[in-house]
Amino acid sequence: IARGLFVLCEKPLTTSAEQSLQLVKAERAAGRRLVQVGFMRRFDTDYQNIRRTLRSGHLGQLVLISQRHRNPLSVITFDEKQLISSSASHDIDVFRWLSGEEIREVSAIAQTSQDESTVTVVLTLTSQSGVLGVIELGRGPAMHYDIGCEIVGSRGALAVITPTEHTPDSWMQRFAGAYRAQDAAWLAAVTGKSNTAASAYDGYAGQAVIDAALAGLASGRPQPVRQETKNAVSVTP
């Protein structure tokens, strides 16, 4: 940021909300957006179709966003804290992106099998207006890479389901097209044509939820999400 260089940063942006906030404030001081965070699901065709349908109003009032994020043990060996701090960042961003709202409260519970081969974490989210979110995260030898998202509205429901006949081995296969589209968007931002992808503030907001979820996992109680408002700290248009 100090050198005025554009950066495409893998998620999560940092390892704490406080660190992310420092980057957001540094970008504001520089007076321009330079950081894009790698939330590639925003560029996936299925997720974009869901967002367009939500914006059209055909599903009515948004009530619930339910997500599934399972990983094979051969690829991911995360424990419950790592599933929250790394894997969940994508699902948290999807919730914010689809709902168009910040998250005000989060809770977390986890279960590990006796042989420690399988770990499952369930996060529950509540947005500022009361939209509910459920995120199931897991890894284990009986799992394959499985990403799902279901939207429930007052007039209907819509889902992203991984086809069982074309089960991808990893996220690189499932989201290959999204990664290419994300890179193209970043190049467009570098050339000054547009900058509509996930921002440093998006990275900060997601990390604030992660911090709260980790606190909730440790305490066993729902936790409020504490973050600065976008207008207060991010780059002004």
C-alpha positions in Angstrom: 0.0 0.0 0.0 2.8 2.4 0.9 4.4 1.8 -2.5 1.0 2.1 -4.4 1.1 -1.4 -5.6 -2.1 -3.4 -6.4 -2.3 -6.7 -4.4 -4.4 -9.8 -4.9 -4.3 -11.4 -1.4 -5.4 -15.0 -0.7 -7.9 -15.4 2.1 -8.0 -14.7 5.0 -6.6 -11.2 4.6 -4.7 -11.5 7.9 -4.8 -13.7 11.1 -6.8 -11.2 13.2 -9.4 -8.5 12.8 -7.0 -5.9 14.3 -4.4 -6.6 11.7 -6.9 -6.4 8.9 -8.2 -3.1 10.2 -4.7 -1.7 10.1 -4.6 -2.5 6.4 -8.0 -1.0 5.8 -7.0 2.2 7.5 -3.7 2.3 5.5 -5.6 2.0 2.3 -7.9 4.8 3.3 -4.9 7.0 4.1 -3.5 6.2 0.6 -6.8 7.4 -0.9 -7.4 4.5 -3.3 -8.3 0.8 -3.3 -5.3 -1.3 -3.8 -6.2 -4.6 -2.1 -8.4 -7.4 -3.5 -9.1 -10.4 -1.4 -9.4 -13.8 -3.0 -13.0 -14.7 -2.3 -13.3 -16.5 -5.6 -16.8 -17.9 -5.0 -18.1 -14.4 -5.8 -17.0 -15.2 -9.4 -18.5 -18.6 -9.6 -21.5 -18.9 -12.1 -23.7 -20.8 -9.6 -23.2 -18.3 -6.8 -23.7 -15.3 -9.2 -27.0 -16.8 -10.4 -28.2 -17.1 -6.8 -27.3 -13.5 -6.1 -29.1 -12.3 -9.2 -32.2 -14.2 -8.2 -32.1 -12.8 -4.7 -31.7 -9.3 -6.1 -34.6 -9.8 -8.5 -37.0 -10.3 -5.6 -38.4 -13.6 -6.9 -37.6 -15.4 -3.6 -39.2 -12.7 -1.5 -37.6 -11.8 1.9 -34.4 -13.6 2.6 -34.8 -15.8 5.6 -31.9 -18.4 5.7 -28.6 -19.1 4.0 -27.4 -22.6 4.7 -23.9 -23.7 3.6 -21.9 -26.9 3.5 -18.1 -27.1 3.2 -16.6 -30.6 3.5 -13.1 -31.6 2.7 -11.4 -35.0 2.3 -8.9 -35.9 4.9 -6.3 -36.6 2.2 -6.4 -32.9 1.3 -7.3 -31.1 4.5 -6.1 -32.0 8.0 -7.5 -28.9 9.8 -8.6 -29.1 13.4 -11.8 -27.3 14.5 -10.0 -23.9 15.0 -8.3 -24.1 11.6 -11.6 -25.0 9.9 -13.0 -21.8 11.3 -10.0 -19.6 10.7 -9.4 -20.7 7.1 -12.2 -22.7 5.5 -15.0 -20.7 7.0 -13.7 -17.5 5.6 -15.2 -18.3 2.2 -18.6 -19.2 3.7 -18.7 -16.1 5.9 -18.0 -13.9 2.9 -20.7 -15.6 0.8 -23.2 -14.9 3.6 -22.3 -11.2 3.7 -22.2 -11.0 -0.1 -25.6 -12.7 -0.6 -27.4 -11.0 2.2 -25.8 -7.6 1.7 -25.5 -7.2 5.4 -23.0 -7.4 8.2 -23.1 -10.2 10.8 -24.0 -9.2 14.3 -23.7 -12.5 16.2 -22.1 -15.9 15.7 -21.9 -19.1 17.6 -19.7 -22.2 17.1 -19.8 -25.9 18.1 -17.5 -28.7 17.1 -17.4 -32.5 17.3 -14.4 -34.7 16.7 -14.6 -38.5 16.2 -12.9 -40.7 18.8 -10.2 -41.7 16.3 -9.8 -37.9 15.5 -10.1 -38.6 11.8 -13.3 -36.6 11.4 -14.0 -33.1 12.6 -17.2 -31.2 12.1 -17.9 -27.5 13.0 -21.2 -25.8 12.8 -21.4 -22.0 12.8 -24.7 -20.1 13.2 -24.9 -16.5 12.1 -27.4 -13.7 12.5 -27.3 -10.6 10.3 -28.1 -7.1 11.3 -31.7 -7.5 10.1 -32.1 -11.1 11.4 -31.2 -13.2 8.4 -30.1 -16.6 9.7 -27.0 -18.5 8.5 -25.8 -22.0 9.1 -22.4 -23.1 8.0 -21.3 -26.8 8.3 -17.6 -27.3 8.0 -15.8 -30.6 8.1 -13.0 -32.9 7.1 -12.6 -36.7 7.3 -11.8 -39.9 5.4 -15.5 -40.5 4.5 -15.9 -37.0 3.0 -15.2 -35.8 -0.5 -14.9 -32.2 -1.5 -18.5 -31.0 -1.3 -19.7 -27.4 -1.4 -23.3 -26.5 -1.1 -25.4 -23.4 -0.5 -29.2 -23.2 -0.1 -31.2 -20.0 0.1 -34.6 -19.9 1.8 -36.9 -16.9 1.1 -40.4 -16.1 1.9 -41.5 -17.1 -1.6 -39.2 -20.0 -2.4 -35.8 -21.7 -2.1 -32.8 -22.1 -4.3 -29.6 -24.2 -4.0 -26.1 -24.8 -5.3 -25.4 -28.5 -5.2 -22.2 -30.3 -6.2 -23.2 -32.9 -8.9 -22.4 -36.4 -7.5 -21.5 -37.7 -11.0 -18.8 -35.1 -11.4 -17.4 -34.8 -7.8 -14.3 -32.6 -7.8 -11.2 -33.8 -6.0 -10.4 -30.3 -4.6 -11.4 -26.7 -4.7 -9.1 -26.1 -7.6 -11.2 -28.2 -9.8 -14.6 -27.0 -8.5 -13.7 -23.4 -8.8 -11.3 -23.3 -11.7 -13.5 -21.0 -13.7 -14.1 -18.7 -10.7 -10.3 -18.4 -10.2 -9.8 -17.3 -13.8 -12.7 -14.8 -13.6 -11.3 -13.5 -10.3 -7.8 -13.0 -11.8 -9.4 -11.2 -14.8 -11.3 -8.9 -12.4 -8.1 -8.1 -10.6 -6.3 -7.2 -13.8 -9.2 -5.0 -14.7 -8.8 -3.2 -11.4 -5.0 -2.8 -12.0 -5.7 -1.2 -15.4 -8.3 1.1 -13.8 -11.3 -0.3 -15.6 -13.2 -1.4 -12.5 -12.8 -2.5 -8.9 -15.9 -4.4 -7.7 -14.4 -7.5 -6.2 -13.9 -8.3 -2.4 -12.1 -5.4 -0.8 -9.8 -5.0 2.2 -12.8 -4.1 4.2 -14.5 -7.3 3.2 -11.4 -9.2 4.4 -11.6 -7.3 7.7 -15.3 -7.9 8.2 -14.8 -11.6 7.6 -11.9 -11.7 10.0 -14.0 -10.0 12.7 -16.6 -12.8 12.4 -13.8 -15.4 12.5 -12.5 -13.9 15.7 -15.9 -13.9 17.3 -16.5 -17.5 16.2 -13.3 -18.7 17.7 -14.3 -16.9 21.0 -17.7 -18.6 20.8 -16.0 -22.0 20.3 -13.9 -21.5 23.4 -16.8 -20.1 25.5 -19.7 -22.2 24.3 -21.8 -19.1 24.0 -22.9 -16.9 21.1 -20.6 -13.9 20.6 -21.3 -10.4 19.2 -19.3 -9.4 16.1 -17.4 -6.2 16.8 -16.2 -4.2 13.8 -15.8 -0.7 12.6 -18.4 0.5 10.1 -17.3 0.6 6.4 -17.9 4.3 6.0 -15.8 5.1 9.1 -12.6 3.3 8.0 -12.6 2.2 4.3 -11.7 4.1 1.2 -14.4 6.6 0.1 -15.6 6.2 -3.5 
